[in-house]
Every structure is written in C-alpha cells, then in structure tokens.
Amino acid sequence: MRIVIVGGGIAAVYIANTLMEQAPASEIVIVSEEAHAPYDRIHLCKLVDDCKCIDSIELELHPKVQLELNQKISSIDPVGKRVFSSHAAFHYDKLIIATGSVPKSLFDISQIENAATFRSQKDSEKIAQGMVGKNVVIVGAGPIALELLDTLMRSDAPQSITLLVRKNYLYSEVISREALALIQGIFEADKRVRIQFNDQITDKEISGNSITKLITNQRDIENPFLIFGVGIDPNIPYARDVLECDKGILVDERMRTSDENIYCVGEAAQLRERGFIAGRVKECTIEADVAIANLLGDESKTFREEVSIDGLKVGSFLFADVSATDFNPKDPENETILITHGDRIDQYIVNHDRLKRFIGINTNIDLLALKKLIENDSAIDAAYLYSNRLMSEKGRLICSCEGVHEQELVEIIQENAVTSFAELKEYSKAGRTCGRCKQDICSIIMATPVDPQEAARLKSAREAAAKEAKLATVRARIEKYNRLHAKNQLSTENFEEAITSFEMNHEFNHWVSMITASMHLHPDFEEVVKEGVTQLNKIPIIWLELSDCSGNSEGFIKSAHPSVDDLILKYISLDYHELLMVASGDQSEMALDSIIANDAGKYLLIVEGAVPLGLDGKFLRIGAKGETGLELLRRVSANALAVMAVGSCAYDGGVVAAAPNPTGAVGVAEALGRADIVNLPGCPVNPINIVGTLLHYIMFDEFPKLDAKNRPEWAYGFRVHDNCERRGHYDADEFVLEWGDEGAKKGWCLFQMGCKGPYADLNCSLVKFNEGTSWPVQAGHGCFACGQGKIAFDSYANQRPLKEKPNE
Amino acid sequence: MSNRKIVIDPITRIEGHLRIEVEIDEENIVREAWASGQLFRGIETIVKGRDPRDVGLIAQRICGVCTNVHYRASISAVEDAYGITIPRNAEIIRNLVTLSLFVQDHIVHYYHLHSLDFVDITSALNADCVKASEEAKEWCDHPYRNSPEHLQSIQEKLGSFVKAGRLGLFANGYWGHSAYKLTAEQNLVHMNHYLEALTLQRDLSKAVAIFAGKTPHPQNLVVGGVTSVADMLNPQRLNDFLFIIKEVREFIERAYIPDMMMIVDGYRESIDAGEGRASGNFMGCGGYRFGEGHVLFEKGVIRGHDFDHIEVFDESKITEEASRAWYENDAPLSPYEGETTPFYTDLNDDGTLKSEGKYTWVKAPRYDGAVMEVGPLARMIIGVAKKSPIIFPYMERFMRKTGMELINFSTTVGRNAARAVEAQICCDYLFDMMSDLIENIKYYDETTWTKYIFEELPTQAKGRGLFEVPRGVLGHFVRIEDSKVANYQAVVPTTWNASPKDAKNSRGAYEESLIGLKLSDPSAPLEVLRVIHSFDPCLACAVHVMDVSGMELSQYKIRGGCPI
C-alpha cells in the first residue's frame, strides 16, 4: 500500500514513523512544501534567539520514509487517487492530510521586509535578522505572542518591544486579574517592553517595501518591525474543491474525510460533529493514532477529546493550564477560587463542585492529579485544593504529554546512567511526544551526575541483555520448527554440503533474508536464522491418488516453480506417492505405515482424485489387504497435520461425479465430512498453485488465506474473464464466430464460441500453463471453467454460450 | 500345496491402480499370474446421452498422462461418424502434438518410472567420475553433459542427499539387490541423465502447450479441426517448438540411445533368457501420414513371433469379453455393441484376488479371438518385418551396434530398447511434419476447421477413432442416436496388455510375460516389477474404458446392446 502524507510538520513525521512500525510493508511518502526536512515548530523560538542551525530541531524520521520537499500541493484528484504540486503528481492508495495551518495577518505583508508572521523556519530567520535596532511590535495576546515576547526579551537586538493587545487580557479571558498583573510585571521589568491593552493598529506609513511608521490608537511607532501573532487558519485551500470543508476539512470521528481514501488530522481537520479543531500537539497525535488505526483496518478507534495540560514555554516564569473538554468560559455558573502566595498563583475555575480549569503561575501542584480529578468528574472541596498547595513529591511536571515529573526523571537518569536524550528513549517517552519539554529534559540530564564507568557498564549490560532476549525469541521459533519437522535428522554440516553441491547458495541466502524479514528480525540475526533453517528444510508429504487420472501428479512433476529436482531434493520430501516412488508393494506400504505411525500430526496429506462411495467404496481398492479408497483416505487423513485436495475431482468429485455419477463419487471434504480441507480445484490444477501453497505453508507455518470454498485467495480470487488477454475484444464486441475465421486468426474474444471464462474463478489468465507457454484461451479454444468442479463437466464443457448472461 | 503366492499392490511408478498376483514354485519360478485393475470410474457411462461434440473434453479425462490421445481419438470418432474430413493443417498440428507426447512419454517412462529397476543409485555414489566419463564414451562419441566435473557434481548432489538421511522418492527401493547388473560408473552415467531428463520433459510440455494450450489435458481440438490457428500462423511459436525438439533430439541421440545400449549390454543374460517374453502376438493399426504418401507406423498382425508372416490388420476382428472381469455379460462383443453391467464378486477375505473367478475391472480384448501385445515393441517389430523405410534403418542400426536379433526385443529389456528407438524416430520425423506445415502455410492454406452445420448432420451415425499412441493401439467407438451419444466405448492399449484371462483361460500379455520368471528373492520381487514396468502400464486408462452402468441404476436408464 502506498500512503502519501501531505504536510511537513510534527504530525506528518509522527504518522510516518508510526506507520513504519505498524505496517512496515507499506510505501510511505511525505510531501512537504518546505525546503527543509521536518522540524519541531515548537522550538522555533530557539532559532530566533540562539540563531541555532535548523538541524538542532530537526525531527527523527524513519529512513525508509520517502521525503518530497519543495512540493506545495495545489490540488487533489480523488478519482485518479493523485495529488498534484505545481510540477509533480503523487499517486496514493491512502492519503493523509496534515498540512496544519497558516498564520493570520491583519493585512498583506508578503511584499514587506520588516513585517512577519511566526510559523516557519523562514519566519524565524526573518525576525532574527530584521529586528536588530528596531522597535518590535508584536500583535496578539495568545501563547504564540507571549512566547515570542519572552524570547525577544532575551535578545539585545530590539530597541523596544511593544505587545499590542486588542482586548484587556493576556492568554485567556478567564485569567485572573492577579495573574495578569503578575505576568505584565514580569515582562515589563524589562524597560524596553511595553504592553498596550485595548489597542490596535489603525494606520501605517509605507515607503518602498518597508513600513516606516505604525499608528495605533494610543501612539505612533517609528522604525518598527511588525510581527503578527494573532492566530491561525487551517491550511486547506487546495482541498476545498474536492473535499467537504467548513473552517477545516470536515472529518468523522475516525478522521475520515468525505472521500473514503483520504484522512485528515491536526490543525487542518475539523470534526464534523463538534466542530473541534486540534491545537495542541498531544491532540494531533491522538488524531493521528485514530487515523492510522482506521486506515489499517481497525475501525474500533475513534477520536475522543482529552483533558489537556498545557503551558507557556517562557523562561521568566512557570505557567500551567489544565482544561476540561467541556469548559465554557462564558458560563455564568463558573466560580473562581484563587490562592496566591508571593509570585505564585493557583487559579481554579469550578462549576457546580466540578473542576473545569486550572491556571497556575509558578505553581508546583500535581497537574496529573488535577487532570484525573477532571476526567473522573469527581466533586472537589476547597480544603483539598488548599492542602494540595504543597509541593508534589515528584517535583514539577516536566512532560505534560507523558506525565513525567522532575524527580521521576532524575531517578530514571541515575538508575540507568543516562547521559543523553537519545539514551533516555529506552526508559521514558518523556520529551518525545510534542517535544516541547525536550530542552528542559536535556538540562536535567546535564545537571544530574552519573558515574561514567557505571554508565558504560550498565550500557553494555543492557545491550547484551537486549540481544540475548531477541536471540531467545529466535531460538524459540527454531525450536518450534524443529518440533514440527522432527523427523528431519539433518545435521547442519550435511545441509551446508547439500546446499553447496546444489549450487543453491545464492537462492538459499535470498530465502534466509526473506524469512528473517518476515520474522521481524534485524538483519544481524540472519546468521542465527540460517542455523535454524538448516534444520527445517523438509516436511514429510504423502500424496494419495484415489479415483483419478494422474493428471495432477503429471502436472506436478512438470512443475517449474521451483524446478522439480529442487522440490523433490530440497524443499519437499514426497515420502509416499504411488506414481513416483521407487518402492513397490510391501515396501511402499511400509513407507506409508511408517509415516503414519512415526510422523503422526506432522505430515501433510495431498489427495488427488475423487472418492467413490458406491459399492461400499469398492470401485477403488488399494493395497494387498484390498483397502477401499475411502478407508485408506480416512486412515491417512486422521493423523495428518493438514489435508490438501488437489484437482477438481478431489474438490467435489469433478468429472468422475458428472451425471449420472456411476460410482457415487464425492470430493475429499465431503467424504471425510470435514470443513478444514484446503481445496485447489482445476483440471488439472495449475502446478504453480500447488507449489505456491506448499511453499507458503513450509515458510510461514500456515496456509495462505482461504475463501469461502476453502480455496487460497491468492490463486482463486480472480475471474478468468477479468484478466483475460482477449478481454479488450469482448469490450469492443469483437468475437470469433466460427473456428479458424479471421477473428480467430486475430485473437478475438471466444465468448460466442462458448468460452466460460466469465464463470471461472481461477488465475489461469495470469499464470498460464507449462511455464507460461499458453492456456486454453490463447490456444483459441476458450475456457470451460474446469476449476468449478463437477458443474463444469455437466454444464460448461462444450463450445456453446450459456443461455443466461454472466454477471458483469 | 507347495506353490506360494505373492501379492504386489500397489505397483508404483505406473499411472493408475494395478495389482499383480503371482504364484511361484519351490524354485521361486513363477507358475501363474493374475493382473488386476482395482479402480473403476465409468467415464463412458458419463458421456452417454451428451451432445457428440462435447465428448472430447470428458473422454480426455480417461487419463491424465495419455490425455491428448483420448481427446484426439474421441473427437476423431465423432468426425468419422459424421464423415467430416479435417483440413491438412489441422491434421499436422494434431500430429505434432501427439508425436511430441510420444517422445515425452517415452523419456519419462524410461528414466523416471522404470530406469531405477535397472539402475542402483546407491552404487552410483561409489563411482569414479573420470572412469564414468570414459565409460559413457564407450557408448557414444559425444555423450550428453559428460565432463568428469559435471558427473562429480551429480554424484555430490546424490551423495548429499543420501547422507542427509532422507531419500524421499528414492527411499525403500531394492538397492543392493543382486538383480542389479550395472557397474558403479554406469549407474552414475544413468543418474546423470535421470536428472537431465527432468528438465527436458518440462521443455517438451512447453512444446505441446504451444499448439495445445496446456498439458496435461490440452484444449485445442473441436469436431472438424483445431482451434490454435493464431499459434500456427505465428513464426515465433513454430520456432520455439522446433528449438525444443532440437534439444530433445540431442538428448535422445547422445543419452537415451547410448544408455539403452549400455542396459542391453549389462542385462544381456536376461535378454538371452527371454525374460518377460509374452505370447509373441503383436498388433498395430499404423498411422501418421506425412510428406508425399509416407506413413510413420505400419499396420499388421503377427502371431507367435512369426516375423515372416504378417496378417492384414482388420479392425472388425476386435472384440471384448468379460468372463473373468467384474461385469455381467461374459460373451465376446464388438466395441460398438459393448453391453456391460458391473457384477462385483469382491476379493477373498484376506484381500487376495479370487483367482478362479472374476478378478479385475479390466475386460479382455481379443483380435480374432487371440491375445495381442500392443505398444512400441509391436510397432517396431511390425515395422522391421514389413521393411518400413522409416523404421527399418533405425532398428537395423541399433541391432547392429548391440548385436540384438529381432526376437531379443520381445523381452523386458527389449521392450525398452524398442521404445527408445521409437522415441528417436518420432523426434526426427517431427521435423518433416513441421516442414509439411510450413509448406502448406506458404501456399496460403490457413484453414484449420472444416465447416459443417450441426443441425444438418445425420441424427444417427457410428464411427471410431483408431490410433497408435505411446502405449499401443487405442480405439474410441461412438454410436449416435437422435444426435446424442447412445453408446460409447474405448479400447485402450493397457486393456490389451493388462488383459485378464478369457473364457479359454488364455492369459493376458502381462500375465503371460511373467510365467517362468525366476525370482532371486521372493520377498523382494524386483524381477516382476521390471517385467510389468517394461509395458509402461497405464491403469487409469485400463479401468476407465469399460462400458458399464453405474451403481445408481435407478437414476439412469441404460440403452444396452443395440447393434448398429
């Protein structure tokens, strides 16, 4: 499956990495309009003040994910399953939109050199370079504006910084007056900073590409550098024509858009029912998880909004915000409980004894406890809130996404001798969901001393243990195969000898790689797998011929995939097969008895031919004791690991059971009254279908997926007609009307000559016969649906079209 | 009673379900034998009442090994009944397919189904590869894939396999039996070709599929001609076909024939003792026209090894009777009249055949009342006796190089030699037939079907398709009434050879050929297997040809016994 992800942010990377984990076989492409590999937008501030190289905030991306940069998507073609950029098209099976949002500005600043929004790496560069010596004006009061203000304060470059606030509050309308005053005080301690409430830009003077003066209600600002931090809009103009949209792209609870193959997550998505648009990274990742689960077929997962814990990433004070999903700031029933102590403020908003929101400044309350309180919808009392003022034992909450506190982190660092953020990964997901606290965590790691020798020792012990654990898994699997094929007494030495003399090394290595990959093991483990594989190159097989014509055996020994000597000598051990085996009479009976007795539950039974039930089964008798075919089948199948019925006769009696069914013949499943027989009908079955099914079984320890008639889907999930090389002529009404006519010479459709391809579920038209040389349609005769069993011989085996039309 | 009875069932490495019982005396010499077909399917009953044009696809399921020949014979029987002559191109394409199957059948029969009765693979492991390579040169100037290095790799291949402890299909043979006569080196040369032949026979299947769509169970024939006109007109397809046949010709000339000479030399004693000789009655119906009035096989009848006296073959002298087979009417009848109802008298309580009564599903076909042997041996002997310009030179060359007389071919080993020579003839003359086809197309004859209006054809008719096929003479006989099949019968080669005794107690060819055979170890009757295998039994054929009613008589009314 090819999955295309549009967007280059945290959500896109999160989705790609998660998909690589859950569906490693799929092809994943990220299409991003940015020039840089995906980076962590949350840390853009770093770029502004530290002028750090962008690599420092680059996100970890799975190496197998294909990354297409500088591709701004302009439109989607949901019918052709393609997305277009201005110069490329990308095909998809499933599309996930994660294009996030675009920042708003109050007027067009695209041509202006001293005005910017704050969203991308480009913006950061523009700000860092443009603010030098300027009077910086930040428009906005939300988290982005405040974080940017906090960042710029730490730089000497701006001459002054003005925060232009349209209303009379910062951050949120519910923030307490005390908190507001505290924050304003902290910011305005820097003499360059001025916060202007109830103010906005009313006019501006522009000269060339530059704003020379900003005029607000309260004053004029000369030589400005203007930054808009006034909010965002979903970034979806390319999708409006083809997908249902409101503010964002409308999605259901499974994050599916109005097109079943297109999902949308993050700030670009709007939940149809609730109108909710995610703003926080944690919410985006939950949405992404839901979209991935549904895309991979798990429809049980739906999006549920969670109680959020958030905060401002500012250096000057600690700010925390916990909010219930149903918090309504306008609700007149809201009551505020405010507890202040020095520069600490704990503000609780309670509604009918239920906590709905908490905003804390320099607080050390256990935020996770509050979150739980809201989630459980528990009643609270003021006494609890007062007593909770004490510092939590775990210290302050460092990672709100994963709920990791400072003290917990220190313990993890000390216990495991963690010396870097990378090493922490194995022990804690802290700092890895939204990434907001990554820098904090790095500081804590740096500040927590560990003994380097102890660290090294622990590290190597850890690695050894991990490897041992994986090896143990492999050995367990090998053990399992050995139990399954216990009769095989090959020693490793002999097997290697055999492989060498067969000149099979290349093929063998290829095979080992394949099996290793399918066991989900690292390539390093191929050597171990090889050791294991040498023990399992054979599985006992019994091939019984009942009421048959030997056509399937005959086809099988002519099999070329793989070549027959490989099959006999290497992959398959046909321990009993009347047609091929050397032993005769007593000897072959002994071989059969010995397999049944010694390999009970381990051998595969392949049956060719129908089972005659008439005359008490005596139309077929095998062996010196005159056992009937049915008795023999019952005896051999009882101890078989699995039974495969090959050919149409073994399927349902086939030609032997055609009217008037003189011997009362039935198929294997019916004769045994079993529903677990694997059927491979065809007259004869294409050897490729036998070999493919056997190899699947031998390699994966299970049969391939079967359909309702117990036929492997990979071979019987096709209608001959649909894949026929002459299908085009059928559609064009070009038919052969007489044997050898001009149409026949040109290879026209044989439907009018009684071809039954439309009634046949088989892969003949794809794999053909005798190493792909030909098949009945190519030979100009047409198909008679021989794989459909006895009905083929009663109704289809002729050269006349059926009266009724096939289902188109 | 001093005589002991040995039961061998299943006889493996044959197509179908066959049982042989032999009675031996104190000196381990076979005194009496019974051959029994143990499977009955009733295909002929199934085709009754159907549209005659549809018989081919069902009748071909009589056998998955000789599948093309049943397909062809049944379609030809209907064409014969309606008096339809097929175009020359159609006949050539049918011949190309049939003769490719002759070659493939003979190669598979010898190497994969029979050679291990003569070749001891465990002994091949002890061979000196350099000497083995030299040994091969004794029998052929340029032996097929014969470098000591290649032989070494074959030996290692087998060695690893034996060492690995699992012989698979090679398990439980009579290895080390004193009846094996070849040297270690000769065994190795044979095993080399055994493995090469596996690949080659797959290539031959491709050649068949080029004109027949697929094999087994081809799908290219209709009443009136063939359907694969597009393949016929495609030069690339013709070339692919020729290319495969060329490689096969190399194999036959440089491996199959020399190997056969080696076997003749190694088992000279067996030949001289006349092991496996039957009554000496041979029958052939001839066939396969090509070029300007040439025919590949001669027809005729020889009795009691009297090679100087050849009777004219007269198909009306063919009858079948069932006095010892599990059917009701014992009397000899013409195939067109075949009226038979199953009359199963079961086995003895210990599972052995009721040797004094009925004991098989195979009926007893007779020519002018006599047992006949059919197959490559019969064809080669008749060809030599009639001085056929096609067959005689090949046989003469083989006889000169091996010192064999014509009578020596009527043995177990000789049957194989005759089959090898026949494979070479069929393969070589495929080129002539292909050249006929190209000539025809060159002169703008692209016809592959003879037009007829089915509704205007007679509603009553009878006809037969009579062919030489790999195992002998095959006849399909059809009687049509009200434009439906009223009666159908196939008399197949193995019915002739695996025939039971008849009312006069004269034995079938299998049975006769076993009499007087000395077993060196009755608990390991390798000699019996050799004899039976030399006929290339195809019991799926032998038991499916009976014209009988089924178990469920109430569901099906039999129109038995109406003479036409």
Boltz contact constraints between the chains, C-beta under 6 A:
constraints:
  - contact:
      token1: [A, 489]
      token2: [B, 165]
      max_distance: 6.0
  - contact:
      token1: [A, 490]
      token2: [B, 164]
      max_distance: 6.0
  - contact:
      token1: [A, 494]
      token2: [B, 163]
      max_distance: 6.0
  - contact:
      token1: [A, 494]
      token2: [B, 164]
      max_distance: 6.0
  - contact:
      token1: [A, 497]
      token2: [B, 160]
      max_distance: 6.0
  - contact:
      token1: [A, 498]
      token2: [B, 160]
      max_distance: 6.0
  - contact:
      token1: [A, 498]
      token2: [B, 164]
      max_distance: 6.0
  - contact:
      token1: [A, 501]
      token2: [B, 156]
      max_distance: 6.0
  - contact:
      token1: [A, 501]
      token2: [B, 157]
      max_distance: 6.0
  - contact:
      token1: [A, 501]
      token2: [B, 160]
      max_distance: 6.0
  - contact:
      token1: [A, 547]
      token2: [B, 41]
      max_distance: 6.0
  - contact:
      token1: [A, 549]
      token2: [B, 61]
      max_distance: 6.0
  - contact:
      token1: [A, 549]
      token2: [B, 63]
      max_distance: 6.0
  - contact:
      token1: [A, 549]
      token2: [B, 64]
      max_distance: 6.0
  - contact:
      token1: [A, 549]
      token2: [B, 540]
      max_distance: 6.0
  - contact:
      token1: [A, 550]
      token2: [B, 15]
      max_distance: 6.0
  - contact:
      token1: [A, 550]
      token2: [B, 64]
      max_distance: 6.0
  - contact:
      token1: [A, 550]
      token2: [B, 65]
      max_distance: 6.0
  - contact:
      token1: [A, 550]
      token2: [B, 540]
      max_distance: 6.0
  - contact:
      token1: [A, 551]
      token2: [B, 64]
      max_distance: 6.0
  - contact:
      token1: [A, 551]
      token2: [B, 216]
      max_distance: 6.0
  - contact:
      token1: [A, 551]
      token2: [B, 217]
      max_distance: 6.0
  - contact:
      token1: [A, 554]
      token2: [B, 64]
      max_distance: 6.0
  - contact:
      token1: [A, 554]
      token2: [B, 65]
      max_distance: 6.0
  - contact:
      token1: [A, 554]
      token2: [B, 216]
      max_distance: 6.0
  - contact:
      token1: [A, 555]
      token2: [B, 216]
      max_distance: 6.0
  - contact:
      token1: [A, 558]
      token2: [B, 202]
      max_distance: 6.0
  - contact:
      token1: [A, 558]
      token2: [B, 205]
      max_distance: 6.0
  - contact:
      token1: [A, 560]
      token2: [B, 202]
      max_distance: 6.0
  - contact:
      token1: [A, 564]
      token2: [B, 198]
      max_distance: 6.0
  - contact:
      token1: [A, 565]
      token2: [B, 195]
      max_distance: 6.0
  - contact:
      token1: [A, 565]
      token2: [B, 198]
      max_distance: 6.0
  - contact:
      token1: [A, 568]
      token2: [B, 168]
      max_distance: 6.0
  - contact:
      token1: [A, 568]
      token2: [B, 169]
      max_distance: 6.0
  - contact:
      token1: [A, 569]
      token2: [B, 161]
      max_distance: 6.0
  - contact:
      token1: [A, 573]
      token2: [B, 166]
      max_distance: 6.0
  - contact:
      token1: [A, 573]
      token2: [B, 168]
      max_distance: 6.0
  - contact:
      token1: [A, 574]
      token2: [B, 168]
      max_distance: 6.0
  - contact:
      token1: [A, 574]
      token2: [B, 169]
      max_distance: 6.0
  - contact:
      token1: [A, 578]
      token2: [B, 10]
      max_distance: 6.0
  - contact:
      token1: [A, 578]
      token2: [B, 12]
      max_distance: 6.0
  - contact:
      token1: [A, 580]
      token2: [B, 169]
      max_distance: 6.0
  - contact:
      token1: [A, 581]
      token2: [B, 12]
      max_distance: 6.0
  - contact:
      token1: [A, 581]
      token2: [B, 169]
      max_distance: 6.0
  - contact:
      token1: [A, 582]
      token2: [B, 116]
      max_distance: 6.0
  - contact:
      token1: [A, 582]
      token2: [B, 170]
      max_distance: 6.0
  - contact:
      token1: [A, 582]
      token2: [B, 173]
      max_distance: 6.0
  - contact:
      token1: [A, 583]
      token2: [B, 172]
      max_distance: 6.0
  - contact:
      token1: [A, 583]
      token2: [B, 173]
      max_distance: 6.0
  - contact:
      token1: [A, 584]
      token2: [B, 11]
      max_distance: 6.0
  - contact:
      token1: [A, 584]
      token2: [B, 12]
      max_distance: 6.0
  - contact:
      token1: [A, 584]
      token2: [B, 529]
      max_distance: 6.0
  - contact:
      token1: [A, 585]
      token2: [B, 8]
      max_distance: 6.0
  - contact:
      token1: [A, 587]
      token2: [B, 172]
      max_distance: 6.0
  - contact:
      token1: [A, 588]
      token2: [B, 12]
      max_distance: 6.0
  - contact:
      token1: [A, 591]
      token2: [B, 172]
      max_distance: 6.0
  - contact:
      token1: [A, 614]
      token2: [B, 551]
      max_distance: 6.0
  - contact:
      token1: [A, 615]
      token2: [B, 344]
      max_distance: 6.0
  - contact:
      token1: [A, 615]
      token2: [B, 551]
      max_distance: 6.0
  - contact:
      token1: [A, 619]
      token2: [B, 40]
      max_distance: 6.0
  - contact:
      token1: [A, 620]
      token2: [B, 39]
      max_distance: 6.0
  - contact:
      token1: [A, 621]
      token2: [B, 38]
      max_distance: 6.0
  - contact:
      token1: [A, 623]
      token2: [B, 9]
      max_distance: 6.0
  - contact:
      token1: [A, 624]
      token2: [B, 7]
      max_distance: 6.0
  - contact:
      token1: [A, 624]
      token2: [B, 9]
      max_distance: 6.0
  - contact:
      token1: [A, 624]
      token2: [B, 351]
      max_distance: 6.0
  - contact:
      token1: [A, 625]
      token2: [B, 351]
      max_distance: 6.0
  - contact:
      token1: [A, 626]
      token2: [B, 347]
      max_distance: 6.0
  - contact:
      token1: [A, 626]
      token2: [B, 351]
      max_distance: 6.0
  - contact:
      token1: [A, 655]
      token2: [B, 61]
      max_distance: 6.0
  - contact:
      token1: [A, 656]
      token2: [B, 41]
      max_distance: 6.0
  - contact:
      token1: [A, 658]
      token2: [B, 46]
      max_distance: 6.0
  - contact:
      token1: [A, 660]
      token2: [B, 550]
      max_distance: 6.0
  - contact:
      token1: [A, 660]
      token2: [B, 555]
      max_distance: 6.0
  - contact:
      token1: [A, 660]
      token2: [B, 556]
      max_distance: 6.0
  - contact:
      token1: [A, 662]
      token2: [B, 42]
      max_distance: 6.0
  - contact:
      token1: [A, 662]
      token2: [B, 45]
      max_distance: 6.0
  - contact:
      token1: [A, 662]
      token2: [B, 550]
      max_distance: 6.0
  - contact:
      token1: [A, 663]
      token2: [B, 42]
      max_distance: 6.0
  - contact:
      token1: [A, 664]
      token2: [B, 551]
      max_distance: 6.0
  - contact:
      token1: [A, 683]
      token2: [B, 217]
      max_distance: 6.0
  - contact:
      token1: [A, 684]
      token2: [B, 216]
      max_distance: 6.0
  - contact:
      token1: [A, 739]
      token2: [B, 222]
      max_distance: 6.0
  - contact:
      token1: [A, 739]
      token2: [B, 227]
      max_distance: 6.0
  - contact:
      token1: [A, 739]
      token2: [B, 449]
      max_distance: 6.0
  - contact:
      token1: [A, 740]
      token2: [B, 229]
      max_distance: 6.0
  - contact:
      token1: [A, 740]
      token2: [B, 448]
      max_distance: 6.0
  - contact:
      token1: [A, 740]
      token2: [B, 449]
      max_distance: 6.0
  - contact:
      token1: [A, 744]
      token2: [B, 229]
      max_distance: 6.0
  - contact:
      token1: [A, 745]
      token2: [B, 229]
      max_distance: 6.0
  - contact:
      token1: [A, 745]
      token2: [B, 230]
      max_distance: 6.0
  - contact:
      token1: [A, 747]
      token2: [B, 230]
      max_distance: 6.0
  - contact:
      token1: [A, 769]
      token2: [B, 209]
      max_distance: 6.0
  - contact:
      token1: [A, 769]
      token2: [B, 214]
      max_distance: 6.0
  - contact:
      token1: [A, 770]
      token2: [B, 205]
      max_distance: 6.0
  - contact:
      token1: [A, 770]
      token2: [B, 206]
      max_distance: 6.0
  - contact:
      token1: [A, 770]
      token2: [B, 209]
      max_distance: 6.0
  - contact:
      token1: [A, 771]
      token2: [B, 206]
      max_distance: 6.0
  - contact:
      token1: [A, 773]
      token2: [B, 206]
      max_distance: 6.0
  - contact:
      token1: [A, 773]
      token2: [B, 209]
      max_distance: 6.0
  - contact:
      token1: [A, 774]
      token2: [B, 209]
      max_distance: 6.0
  - contact:
      token1: [A, 774]
      token2: [B, 213]
      max_distance: 6.0
  - contact:
      token1: [A, 775]
      token2: [B, 213]
      max_distance: 6.0
  - contact:
      token1: [A, 775]
      token2: [B, 214]
      max_distance: 6.0
  - contact:
      token1: [A, 776]
      token2: [B, 213]
      max_distance: 6.0
  - contact:
      token1: [A, 776]
      token2: [B, 219]
      max_distance: 6.0
  - contact:
      token1: [A, 779]
      token2: [B, 213]
      max_distance: 6.0
  - contact:
      token1: [A, 779]
      token2: [B, 220]
      max_distance: 6.0
  - contact:
      token1: [A, 779]
      token2: [B, 228]
      max_distance: 6.0
  - contact:
      token1: [A, 780]
      token2: [B, 227]
      max_distance: 6.0
  - contact:
      token1: [A, 780]
      token2: [B, 228]
      max_distance: 6.0
  - contact:
      token1: [A, 780]
      token2: [B, 229]
      max_distance: 6.0
  - contact:
      token1: [A, 780]
      token2: [B, 230]
      max_distance: 6.0
  - contact:
      token1: [A, 781]
      token2: [B, 219]
      max_distance: 6.0
  - contact:
      token1: [A, 781]
      token2: [B, 220]
      max_distance: 6.0
  - contact:
      token1: [A, 781]
      token2: [B, 227]
      max_distance: 6.0
  - contact:
      token1: [A, 797]
      token2: [B, 57]
      max_distance: 6.0
  - contact:
      token1: [A, 798]
      token2: [B, 54]
      max_distance: 6.0
  - contact:
      token1: [A, 799]
      token2: [B, 222]
      max_distance: 6.0
